[in-house]
Amino acid sequence: MLLTVDASTLVGELLRQRGQKLFSTDELEFFVPSRMWDETEYELRRRLGIMVSQGRAEEGVVERYLRRAVRAKEERIIEVPEPVYEHLEGEATARLPRDHEDWQVAALALLSGSDILP
């Protein structure tokens, strides 16, 4: 099954037990717009840093989560550059009732025929 995912969902799933299982499932393949992968890395580091500063996680946990994220990207997440799907921006934006900033996810899902992971 093919799934397209945005940065906030990707970060959330990378920090959850459920997400760790998702990213280790052979039957699933994930697409993410390139811009959103950069955002994912930044936000993942930020949230993990907050967890450490609040005493909810140790520094070693941060490194473990970051390694898992990199492994998930290498094994299951396909980063797709904007020029591949930008021709679908108009159609994608028309399908989004609220946040037109996330048109890349909708366009990539249209192009790949994938579902969007909520």
RATA-V573387 format. One record per backbone hydrogen bond with DSSP energy under -0.5 kcal/mol. CO is the residue of the C=O (numbers start at 1). NH is the residue of the N-H. E is the energy in kcal/mol with one decimal. If there is no record, write none. Layout:
co:CO nh:NH e:E
co:CO nh:NH e:E
//
This chain:
co:1 nh:29 e:-2.3
co:2 nh:115 e:-2.0
co:3 nh:31 e:-2.8
co:4 nh:117 e:-2.7
co:6 nh:10 e:-2.5
co:7 nh:11 e:-2.7
co:8 nh:12 e:-2.2
co:9 nh:13 e:-2.7
co:10 nh:14 e:-2.4
co:11 nh:15 e:-1.2
co:13 nh:16 e:-1.0
co:16 nh:20 e:-1.9
co:17 nh:21 e:-1.8
co:18 nh:22 e:-2.3
co:19 nh:23 e:-2.6
co:21 nh:24 e:-1.0
co:22 nh:25 e:-1.4
co:24 nh:26 e:-0.6
co:25 nh:28 e:-1.5
co:29 nh:3 e:-2.6
co:30 nh:78 e:-3.6
co:31 nh:5 e:-2.5
co:32 nh:80 e:-2.5
co:33 nh:36 e:-0.9
co:33 nh:37 e:-1.4
co:34 nh:37 e:-0.6
co:34 nh:38 e:-1.7
co:35 nh:39 e:-1.6
co:36 nh:40 e:-2.2
co:37 nh:41 e:-2.4
co:38 nh:42 e:-2.1
co:39 nh:43 e:-2.7
co:40 nh:44 e:-2.7
co:41 nh:45 e:-2.1
co:42 nh:46 e:-2.3
co:43 nh:47 e:-2.8
co:44 nh:48 e:-2.4
co:45 nh:49 e:-2.2
co:46 nh:50 e:-2.0
co:47 nh:51 e:-2.1
co:48 nh:52 e:-2.1
co:49 nh:53 e:-2.6
co:50 nh:54 e:-1.9
co:51 nh:56 e:-2.5
co:51 nh:57 e:-1.0
co:52 nh:55 e:-1.5
co:58 nh:61 e:-1.2
co:58 nh:62 e:-1.3
co:59 nh:63 e:-1.7
co:60 nh:64 e:-2.0
co:61 nh:65 e:-2.6
co:62 nh:66 e:-2.5
co:63 nh:67 e:-2.4
co:64 nh:68 e:-2.2
co:65 nh:69 e:-2.3
co:66 nh:70 e:-2.3
co:67 nh:71 e:-2.6
co:68 nh:72 e:-2.8
co:69 nh:73 e:-2.3
co:70 nh:74 e:-2.5
co:71 nh:75 e:-2.3
co:72 nh:76 e:-3.2
co:72 nh:77 e:-1.4
co:76 nh:30 e:-2.9
co:76 nh:78 e:-0.6
co:77 nh:79 e:-0.7
co:78 nh:32 e:-2.3
co:78 nh:80 e:-0.5
co:79 nh:81 e:-0.5
co:80 nh:34 e:-2.4
co:81 nh:84 e:-1.8
co:82 nh:85 e:-1.4
co:82 nh:86 e:-1.9
co:85 nh:88 e:-2.3
co:86 nh:89 e:-1.7
co:88 nh:92 e:-2.8
co:89 nh:93 e:-2.9
co:90 nh:94 e:-2.0
co:91 nh:95 e:-1.0
co:92 nh:95 e:-0.7
co:93 nh:96 e:-1.2
co:95 nh:97 e:-0.7
co:98 nh:100 e:-1.2
co:99 nh:102 e:-1.4
co:100 nh:103 e:-1.2
co:102 nh:105 e:-1.0
co:102 nh:106 e:-1.2
co:103 nh:107 e:-2.9
co:104 nh:108 e:-2.5
co:105 nh:109 e:-2.2
co:106 nh:110 e:-2.4
co:107 nh:111 e:-2.5
co:108 nh:112 e:-2.5
co:109 nh:113 e:-1.7
co:109 nh:114 e:-1.0
co:115 nh:4 e:-3.2
co:115 nh:117 e:-0.5
co:116 nh:118 e:-0.6
//
